[in-house]
Amino acid sequence: MSLVSDFTDSELHNIREMLTQRYKKDVEIELADCELALDKKSEQVTHCPTVFWHERGANFVVFKVGLFQYRTQFFYTPHDQYGTGIDQYNDLDECVAAVLQTQADHERERQGVGSGSAGESLKPAEIAK
C-alpha cells in the first residue's frame, strides 16, 4: 500500500486541460502505480501514483511522490529516457509544463531544428525501479 495519496480529480483535470492546450485535442491519460526510490541513498522503494500518456511518439509519466511533490520524465524506449533537469516539483502545472516543453525541444532537436540552448540541458533520467 502506498503512503502517497492518489492524484485528486482536480489534479487530473489540470493535466487533461494542459494536454488539450498543448495538442489541440483530447489526450487519453492512464493511471498507474510505479515503484520509485524516493531517497537516492536508500534502495527502499515506494509505490507512487502515476499518470501516463503517449503522444507524438513519446511516452510521458508524472509521478506523485508526496503532498504537492511531483517528478516527471518522458521516454521513447526503456533505454531512451529523459528528465527536465529538475528532480522534483512542488507545483503540478509547472511539472507538466516543463516535461511538455522539454520534450518539444528534444523533438525539434531530433528533427534537426535549432531550439536554442534548451536542448543542451537534456539529461537522461534515471530508470525507475
CNS distance restraints for C-alpha pairs under 8 A (distance, minus, plus):
assign (resid   1 and name CA) (resid  47 and name CA) 7.05 0.50 0.50
assign (resid   2 and name CA) (resid  46 and name CA) 6.64 0.50 0.50
assign (resid   2 and name CA) (resid  47 and name CA) 4.95 0.50 0.50
assign (resid   2 and name CA) (resid  48 and name CA) 6.46 0.50 0.50
assign (resid   3 and name CA) (resid  46 and name CA) 7.66 0.50 0.50
assign (resid   3 and name CA) (resid  47 and name CA) 7.51 0.50 0.50
assign (resid   4 and name CA) (resid  47 and name CA) 7.40 0.50 0.50
assign (resid   4 and name CA) (resid  48 and name CA) 6.05 0.50 0.50
assign (resid   4 and name CA) (resid  49 and name CA) 7.16 0.50 0.50
assign (resid   4 and name CA) (resid  64 and name CA) 7.18 0.50 0.50
assign (resid   4 and name CA) (resid  65 and name CA) 6.24 0.50 0.50
assign (resid   4 and name CA) (resid  66 and name CA) 5.41 0.50 0.50
assign (resid   4 and name CA) (resid  67 and name CA) 7.34 0.50 0.50
assign (resid   5 and name CA) (resid  49 and name CA) 7.30 0.50 0.50
assign (resid   5 and name CA) (resid  64 and name CA) 7.96 0.50 0.50
assign (resid   5 and name CA) (resid  66 and name CA) 7.31 0.50 0.50
assign (resid   5 and name CA) (resid  67 and name CA) 7.47 0.50 0.50
assign (resid   6 and name CA) (resid  49 and name CA) 5.49 0.50 0.50
assign (resid   6 and name CA) (resid  64 and name CA) 7.60 0.50 0.50
assign (resid   7 and name CA) (resid  11 and name CA) 5.99 0.50 0.50
assign (resid   7 and name CA) (resid  12 and name CA) 6.52 0.50 0.50
assign (resid   7 and name CA) (resid  49 and name CA) 6.75 0.50 0.50
assign (resid   7 and name CA) (resid  50 and name CA) 7.99 0.50 0.50
assign (resid   7 and name CA) (resid  64 and name CA) 7.16 0.50 0.50
assign (resid   8 and name CA) (resid  12 and name CA) 6.30 0.50 0.50
assign (resid   9 and name CA) (resid  13 and name CA) 6.05 0.50 0.50
assign (resid  10 and name CA) (resid  14 and name CA) 6.23 0.50 0.50
assign (resid  11 and name CA) (resid  15 and name CA) 6.34 0.50 0.50
assign (resid  11 and name CA) (resid  92 and name CA) 7.42 0.50 0.50
assign (resid  12 and name CA) (resid  16 and name CA) 6.21 0.50 0.50
assign (resid  13 and name CA) (resid  17 and name CA) 6.14 0.50 0.50
assign (resid  14 and name CA) (resid  18 and name CA) 6.21 0.50 0.50
assign (resid  14 and name CA) (resid  93 and name CA) 7.21 0.50 0.50
assign (resid  15 and name CA) (resid  19 and name CA) 6.23 0.50 0.50
assign (resid  15 and name CA) (resid  93 and name CA) 7.39 0.50 0.50
assign (resid  15 and name CA) (resid  96 and name CA) 7.07 0.50 0.50
assign (resid  16 and name CA) (resid  20 and name CA) 6.11 0.50 0.50
assign (resid  16 and name CA) (resid  26 and name CA) 7.46 0.50 0.50
assign (resid  16 and name CA) (resid  27 and name CA) 7.07 0.50 0.50
assign (resid  16 and name CA) (resid  29 and name CA) 7.64 0.50 0.50
assign (resid  17 and name CA) (resid  21 and name CA) 6.20 0.50 0.50
assign (resid  18 and name CA) (resid  22 and name CA) 6.15 0.50 0.50
assign (resid  18 and name CA) (resid  93 and name CA) 7.94 0.50 0.50
assign (resid  18 and name CA) (resid  96 and name CA) 7.67 0.50 0.50
assign (resid  18 and name CA) (resid  97 and name CA) 7.64 0.50 0.50
assign (resid  19 and name CA) (resid  23 and name CA) 5.96 0.50 0.50
assign (resid  19 and name CA) (resid  24 and name CA) 7.78 0.50 0.50
assign (resid  19 and name CA) (resid  25 and name CA) 7.79 0.50 0.50
assign (resid  19 and name CA) (resid  26 and name CA) 7.22 0.50 0.50
assign (resid  19 and name CA) (resid  27 and name CA) 6.38 0.50 0.50
assign (resid  20 and name CA) (resid  24 and name CA) 5.11 0.50 0.50
assign (resid  20 and name CA) (resid  25 and name CA) 5.03 0.50 0.50
assign (resid  20 and name CA) (resid  26 and name CA) 5.23 0.50 0.50
assign (resid  20 and name CA) (resid  27 and name CA) 6.57 0.50 0.50
assign (resid  21 and name CA) (resid  25 and name CA) 7.53 0.50 0.50
assign (resid  22 and name CA) (resid 100 and name CA) 7.99 0.50 0.50
assign (resid  23 and name CA) (resid  27 and name CA) 7.75 0.50 0.50
assign (resid  27 and name CA) (resid  53 and name CA) 7.40 0.50 0.50
assign (resid  27 and name CA) (resid  55 and name CA) 7.73 0.50 0.50
assign (resid  28 and name CA) (resid  53 and name CA) 6.43 0.50 0.50
assign (resid  28 and name CA) (resid  54 and name CA) 7.99 0.50 0.50
assign (resid  29 and name CA) (resid  51 and name CA) 6.53 0.50 0.50
assign (resid  29 and name CA) (resid  52 and name CA) 5.63 0.50 0.50
assign (resid  29 and name CA) (resid  53 and name CA) 4.82 0.50 0.50
assign (resid  29 and name CA) (resid  54 and name CA) 7.95 0.50 0.50
assign (resid  30 and name CA) (resid  51 and name CA) 5.74 0.50 0.50
assign (resid  30 and name CA) (resid  52 and name CA) 5.09 0.50 0.50
assign (resid  30 and name CA) (resid  53 and name CA) 6.29 0.50 0.50
assign (resid  31 and name CA) (resid  49 and name CA) 7.30 0.50 0.50
assign (resid  31 and name CA) (resid  50 and name CA) 5.76 0.50 0.50
assign (resid  31 and name CA) (resid  51 and name CA) 4.85 0.50 0.50
assign (resid  31 and name CA) (resid  52 and name CA) 6.34 0.50 0.50
assign (resid  32 and name CA) (resid  49 and name CA) 6.04 0.50 0.50
assign (resid  32 and name CA) (resid  50 and name CA) 4.94 0.50 0.50
assign (resid  32 and name CA) (resid  51 and name CA) 6.25 0.50 0.50
assign (resid  32 and name CA) (resid  52 and name CA) 7.26 0.50 0.50
assign (resid  33 and name CA) (resid  47 and name CA) 6.15 0.50 0.50
assign (resid  33 and name CA) (resid  48 and name CA) 5.41 0.50 0.50
assign (resid  33 and name CA) (resid  49 and name CA) 4.64 0.50 0.50
assign (resid  33 and name CA) (resid  50 and name CA) 5.29 0.50 0.50
assign (resid  34 and name CA) (resid  46 and name CA) 7.95 0.50 0.50
assign (resid  34 and name CA) (resid  47 and name CA) 5.52 0.50 0.50
assign (resid  34 and name CA) (resid  48 and name CA) 5.30 0.50 0.50
assign (resid  34 and name CA) (resid  49 and name CA) 6.59 0.50 0.50
assign (resid  34 and name CA) (resid  50 and name CA) 6.45 0.50 0.50
assign (resid  34 and name CA) (resid  63 and name CA) 7.79 0.50 0.50
assign (resid  34 and name CA) (resid 128 and name CA) 7.72 0.50 0.50
assign (resid  34 and name CA) (resid 129 and name CA) 7.93 0.50 0.50
assign (resid  35 and name CA) (resid  45 and name CA) 5.58 0.50 0.50
assign (resid  35 and name CA) (resid  46 and name CA) 5.29 0.50 0.50
assign (resid  35 and name CA) (resid  47 and name CA) 4.56 0.50 0.50
assign (resid  35 and name CA) (resid  48 and name CA) 6.13 0.50 0.50
assign (resid  35 and name CA) (resid 128 and name CA) 6.95 0.50 0.50
assign (resid  35 and name CA) (resid 129 and name CA) 5.83 0.50 0.50
assign (resid  36 and name CA) (resid  45 and name CA) 5.01 0.50 0.50
assign (resid  36 and name CA) (resid  46 and name CA) 5.37 0.50 0.50
assign (resid  36 and name CA) (resid  47 and name CA) 6.56 0.50 0.50
assign (resid  36 and name CA) (resid  48 and name CA) 6.89 0.50 0.50
assign (resid  36 and name CA) (resid 128 and name CA) 5.70 0.50 0.50
assign (resid  36 and name CA) (resid 129 and name CA) 5.72 0.50 0.50
assign (resid  37 and name CA) (resid  42 and name CA) 7.00 0.50 0.50
assign (resid  37 and name CA) (resid  43 and name CA) 6.16 0.50 0.50
assign (resid  37 and name CA) (resid  44 and name CA) 5.83 0.50 0.50
assign (resid  37 and name CA) (resid  45 and name CA) 4.37 0.50 0.50
assign (resid  37 and name CA) (resid  46 and name CA) 6.27 0.50 0.50
assign (resid  37 and name CA) (resid 128 and name CA) 7.63 0.50 0.50
assign (resid  37 and name CA) (resid 129 and name CA) 7.11 0.50 0.50
assign (resid  38 and name CA) (resid  42 and name CA) 7.99 0.50 0.50
assign (resid  38 and name CA) (resid  44 and name CA) 7.87 0.50 0.50
assign (resid  38 and name CA) (resid  45 and name CA) 6.79 0.50 0.50
assign (resid  38 and name CA) (resid  46 and name CA) 6.89 0.50 0.50
assign (resid  38 and name CA) (resid  65 and name CA) 7.45 0.50 0.50
assign (resid  39 and name CA) (resid  43 and name CA) 7.70 0.50 0.50
assign (resid  39 and name CA) (resid  44 and name CA) 7.77 0.50 0.50
assign (resid  45 and name CA) (resid 129 and name CA) 7.64 0.50 0.50
assign (resid  48 and name CA) (resid  63 and name CA) 6.27 0.50 0.50
assign (resid  48 and name CA) (resid  64 and name CA) 5.85 0.50 0.50
assign (resid  48 and name CA) (resid  65 and name CA) 5.80 0.50 0.50
assign (resid  49 and name CA) (resid  63 and name CA) 5.97 0.50 0.50
assign (resid  49 and name CA) (resid  64 and name CA) 5.48 0.50 0.50
assign (resid  49 and name CA) (resid  65 and name CA) 7.57 0.50 0.50
assign (resid  50 and name CA) (resid  61 and name CA) 6.54 0.50 0.50
assign (resid  50 and name CA) (resid  62 and name CA) 5.59 0.50 0.50
assign (resid  50 and name CA) (resid  63 and name CA) 4.50 0.50 0.50
assign (resid  50 and name CA) (resid  64 and name CA) 6.22 0.50 0.50
assign (resid  51 and name CA) (resid  61 and name CA) 5.54 0.50 0.50
assign (resid  51 and name CA) (resid  62 and name CA) 5.22 0.50 0.50
assign (resid  51 and name CA) (resid  63 and name CA) 6.61 0.50 0.50
assign (resid  52 and name CA) (resid  59 and name CA) 7.20 0.50 0.50
assign (resid  52 and name CA) (resid  60 and name CA) 5.55 0.50 0.50
assign (resid  52 and name CA) (resid  61 and name CA) 4.58 0.50 0.50
assign (resid  52 and name CA) (resid  62 and name CA) 6.72 0.50 0.50
assign (resid  53 and name CA) (resid  59 and name CA) 5.89 0.50 0.50
assign (resid  53 and name CA) (resid  60 and name CA) 5.35 0.50 0.50
assign (resid  53 and name CA) (resid  61 and name CA) 6.80 0.50 0.50
assign (resid  54 and name CA) (resid  58 and name CA) 5.67 0.50 0.50
assign (resid  54 and name CA) (resid  59 and name CA) 4.40 0.50 0.50
assign (resid  54 and name CA) (resid  60 and name CA) 6.17 0.50 0.50
assign (resid  55 and name CA) (resid  59 and name CA) 6.55 0.50 0.50
assign (resid  57 and name CA) (resid  76 and name CA) 6.86 0.50 0.50
assign (resid  58 and name CA) (resid  74 and name CA) 6.63 0.50 0.50
assign (resid  58 and name CA) (resid  75 and name CA) 5.82 0.50 0.50
assign (resid  58 and name CA) (resid  76 and name CA) 5.09 0.50 0.50
assign (resid  59 and name CA) (resid  74 and name CA) 5.45 0.50 0.50
assign (resid  59 and name CA) (resid  75 and name CA) 5.24 0.50 0.50
assign (resid  59 and name CA) (resid  76 and name CA) 6.10 0.50 0.50
assign (resid  60 and name CA) (resid  72 and name CA) 7.58 0.50 0.50
assign (resid  60 and name CA) (resid  73 and name CA) 6.06 0.50 0.50
assign (resid  60 and name CA) (resid  74 and name CA) 4.32 0.50 0.50
assign (resid  60 and name CA) (resid  75 and name CA) 6.53 0.50 0.50
assign (resid  60 and name CA) (resid  99 and name CA) 7.89 0.50 0.50
assign (resid  61 and name CA) (resid  72 and name CA) 5.62 0.50 0.50
assign (resid  61 and name CA) (resid  73 and name CA) 5.69 0.50 0.50
assign (resid  61 and name CA) (resid  74 and name CA) 6.26 0.50 0.50
assign (resid  62 and name CA) (resid  70 and name CA) 6.69 0.50 0.50
assign (resid  62 and name CA) (resid  71 and name CA) 5.76 0.50 0.50
assign (resid  62 and name CA) (resid  72 and name CA) 4.44 0.50 0.50
assign (resid  62 and name CA) (resid  73 and name CA) 6.87 0.50 0.50
assign (resid  62 and name CA) (resid  95 and name CA) 7.89 0.50 0.50
assign (resid  62 and name CA) (resid  96 and name CA) 7.43 0.50 0.50
assign (resid  63 and name CA) (resid  70 and name CA) 5.49 0.50 0.50
assign (resid  63 and name CA) (resid  71 and name CA) 5.08 0.50 0.50
assign (resid  63 and name CA) (resid  72 and name CA) 6.04 0.50 0.50
assign (resid  64 and name CA) (resid  68 and name CA) 7.74 0.50 0.50
assign (resid  64 and name CA) (resid  69 and name CA) 6.03 0.50 0.50
assign (resid  64 and name CA) (resid  70 and name CA) 4.64 0.50 0.50
assign (resid  64 and name CA) (resid  71 and name CA) 6.63 0.50 0.50
assign (resid  65 and name CA) (resid  69 and name CA) 5.46 0.50 0.50
assign (resid  65 and name CA) (resid  70 and name CA) 5.50 0.50 0.50
assign (resid  65 and name CA) (resid  71 and name CA) 7.02 0.50 0.50
assign (resid  66 and name CA) (resid  70 and name CA) 7.09 0.50 0.50
assign (resid  68 and name CA) (resid  89 and name CA) 7.87 0.50 0.50
assign (resid  68 and name CA) (resid  90 and name CA) 5.20 0.50 0.50
assign (resid  68 and name CA) (resid  91 and name CA) 6.29 0.50 0.50
assign (resid  68 and name CA) (resid  92 and name CA) 7.21 0.50 0.50
assign (resid  69 and name CA) (resid  88 and name CA) 6.63 0.50 0.50
assign (resid  69 and name CA) (resid  89 and name CA) 5.64 0.50 0.50
assign (resid  69 and name CA) (resid  90 and name CA) 4.75 0.50 0.50
assign (resid  69 and name CA) (resid  91 and name CA) 7.03 0.50 0.50
assign (resid  69 and name CA) (resid  92 and name CA) 7.68 0.50 0.50
assign (resid  70 and name CA) (resid  88 and name CA) 5.61 0.50 0.50
assign (resid  70 and name CA) (resid  89 and name CA) 5.10 0.50 0.50
assign (resid  70 and name CA) (resid  90 and name CA) 6.44 0.50 0.50
assign (resid  70 and name CA) (resid  91 and name CA) 7.42 0.50 0.50
assign (resid  70 and name CA) (resid  92 and name CA) 6.57 0.50 0.50
assign (resid  70 and name CA) (resid  95 and name CA) 6.91 0.50 0.50
assign (resid  71 and name CA) (resid  87 and name CA) 6.42 0.50 0.50
assign (resid  71 and name CA) (resid  88 and name CA) 4.94 0.50 0.50
assign (resid  71 and name CA) (resid  89 and name CA) 6.30 0.50 0.50
assign (resid  71 and name CA) (resid  95 and name CA) 7.17 0.50 0.50
assign (resid  72 and name CA) (resid  83 and name CA) 6.56 0.50 0.50
assign (resid  72 and name CA) (resid  84 and name CA) 7.47 0.50 0.50
assign (resid  72 and name CA) (resid  88 and name CA) 7.80 0.50 0.50
assign (resid  72 and name CA) (resid  95 and name CA) 6.82 0.50 0.50
assign (resid  72 and name CA) (resid  96 and name CA) 7.62 0.50 0.50
assign (resid  72 and name CA) (resid  99 and name CA) 6.65 0.50 0.50
assign (resid  73 and name CA) (resid  81 and name CA) 7.06 0.50 0.50
assign (resid  73 and name CA) (resid  82 and name CA) 5.61 0.50 0.50
assign (resid  73 and name CA) (resid  83 and name CA) 4.49 0.50 0.50
assign (resid  73 and name CA) (resid  84 and name CA) 6.78 0.50 0.50
assign (resid  73 and name CA) (resid  99 and name CA) 6.43 0.50 0.50
assign (resid  73 and name CA) (resid 125 and name CA) 6.78 0.50 0.50
assign (resid  74 and name CA) (resid  81 and name CA) 5.93 0.50 0.50
assign (resid  74 and name CA) (resid  82 and name CA) 5.45 0.50 0.50
assign (resid  74 and name CA) (resid  83 and name CA) 6.53 0.50 0.50
assign (resid  74 and name CA) (resid  99 and name CA) 7.02 0.50 0.50
assign (resid  74 and name CA) (resid 103 and name CA) 7.01 0.50 0.50
assign (resid  75 and name CA) (resid  80 and name CA) 5.67 0.50 0.50
assign (resid  75 and name CA) (resid  81 and name CA) 4.14 0.50 0.50
assign (resid  75 and name CA) (resid  82 and name CA) 5.96 0.50 0.50
assign (resid  76 and name CA) (resid  80 and name CA) 5.61 0.50 0.50
assign (resid  76 and name CA) (resid  81 and name CA) 6.56 0.50 0.50
assign (resid  77 and name CA) (resid  81 and name CA) 6.88 0.50 0.50
assign (resid  78 and name CA) (resid 127 and name CA) 7.82 0.50 0.50
assign (resid  80 and name CA) (resid 124 and name CA) 7.33 0.50 0.50
assign (resid  81 and name CA) (resid 124 and name CA) 5.39 0.50 0.50
assign (resid  81 and name CA) (resid 125 and name CA) 5.56 0.50 0.50
assign (resid  81 and name CA) (resid 126 and name CA) 7.70 0.50 0.50
assign (resid  81 and name CA) (resid 127 and name CA) 7.44 0.50 0.50
assign (resid  82 and name CA) (resid 122 and name CA) 6.76 0.50 0.50
assign (resid  82 and name CA) (resid 123 and name CA) 5.81 0.50 0.50
assign (resid  82 and name CA) (resid 124 and name CA) 4.21 0.50 0.50
assign (resid  82 and name CA) (resid 125 and name CA) 4.63 0.50 0.50
assign (resid  83 and name CA) (resid  99 and name CA) 7.33 0.50 0.50
assign (resid  83 and name CA) (resid 102 and name CA) 7.99 0.50 0.50
assign (resid  83 and name CA) (resid 122 and name CA) 6.88 0.50 0.50
assign (resid  83 and name CA) (resid 123 and name CA) 6.07 0.50 0.50
assign (resid  83 and name CA) (resid 124 and name CA) 6.00 0.50 0.50
assign (resid  83 and name CA) (resid 125 and name CA) 4.74 0.50 0.50
assign (resid  84 and name CA) (resid  98 and name CA) 6.45 0.50 0.50
assign (resid  84 and name CA) (resid  99 and name CA) 5.94 0.50 0.50
assign (resid  84 and name CA) (resid 102 and name CA) 6.05 0.50 0.50
assign (resid  84 and name CA) (resid 122 and name CA) 6.59 0.50 0.50
assign (resid  84 and name CA) (resid 123 and name CA) 7.33 0.50 0.50
assign (resid  85 and name CA) (resid 121 and name CA) 6.81 0.50 0.50
assign (resid  85 and name CA) (resid 122 and name CA) 6.63 0.50 0.50
assign (resid  85 and name CA) (resid 123 and name CA) 6.43 0.50 0.50
assign (resid  89 and name CA) (resid  94 and name CA) 7.21 0.50 0.50
assign (resid  89 and name CA) (resid  95 and name CA) 5.79 0.50 0.50
assign (resid  90 and name CA) (resid  95 and name CA) 7.99 0.50 0.50
assign (resid  91 and name CA) (resid  95 and name CA) 6.27 0.50 0.50
assign (resid  92 and name CA) (resid  96 and name CA) 6.21 0.50 0.50
assign (resid  93 and name CA) (resid  97 and name CA) 6.00 0.50 0.50
assign (resid  94 and name CA) (resid  98 and name CA) 5.96 0.50 0.50
assign (resid  95 and name CA) (resid  99 and name CA) 6.41 0.50 0.50
assign (resid  96 and name CA) (resid 100 and name CA) 6.18 0.50 0.50
assign (resid  97 and name CA) (resid 101 and name CA) 6.07 0.50 0.50
assign (resid  98 and name CA) (resid 102 and name CA) 5.96 0.50 0.50
assign (resid  99 and name CA) (resid 103 and name CA) 6.02 0.50 0.50
assign (resid 100 and name CA) (resid 104 and name CA) 6.13 0.50 0.50
assign (resid 101 and name CA) (resid 105 and name CA) 6.14 0.50 0.50
assign (resid 102 and name CA) (resid 106 and name CA) 6.12 0.50 0.50
assign (resid 102 and name CA) (resid 118 and name CA) 7.55 0.50 0.50
assign (resid 102 and name CA) (resid 119 and name CA) 7.73 0.50 0.50
assign (resid 102 and name CA) (resid 122 and name CA) 7.56 0.50 0.50
assign (resid 103 and name CA) (resid 107 and name CA) 5.96 0.50 0.50
assign (resid 104 and name CA) (resid 108 and name CA) 6.27 0.50 0.50
assign (resid 105 and name CA) (resid 109 and name CA) 6.19 0.50 0.50
assign (resid 105 and name CA) (resid 115 and name CA) 6.12 0.50 0.50
assign (resid 105 and name CA) (resid 118 and name CA) 6.72 0.50 0.50
assign (resid 105 and name CA) (resid 119 and name CA) 6.07 0.50 0.50
assign (resid 106 and name CA) (resid 110 and name CA) 6.11 0.50 0.50
assign (resid 106 and name CA) (resid 119 and name CA) 5.99 0.50 0.50
assign (resid 106 and name CA) (resid 122 and name CA) 7.73 0.50 0.50
assign (resid 107 and name CA) (resid 111 and name CA) 6.31 0.50 0.50
assign (resid 108 and name CA) (resid 112 and name CA) 6.30 0.50 0.50
assign (resid 108 and name CA) (resid 113 and name CA) 5.06 0.50 0.50
assign (resid 108 and name CA) (resid 114 and name CA) 6.92 0.50 0.50
assign (resid 108 and name CA) (resid 115 and name CA) 6.73 0.50 0.50
assign (resid 109 and name CA) (resid 113 and name CA) 5.32 0.50 0.50
assign (resid 109 and name CA) (resid 114 and name CA) 6.11 0.50 0.50
assign (resid 109 and name CA) (resid 115 and name CA) 6.62 0.50 0.50
assign (resid 109 and name CA) (resid 119 and name CA) 6.76 0.50 0.50
assign (resid 115 and name CA) (resid 119 and name CA) 6.75 0.50 0.50
assign (resid 117 and name CA) (resid 121 and name CA) 7.22 0.50 0.50
assign (resid 118 and name CA) (resid 122 and name CA) 7.31 0.50 0.50
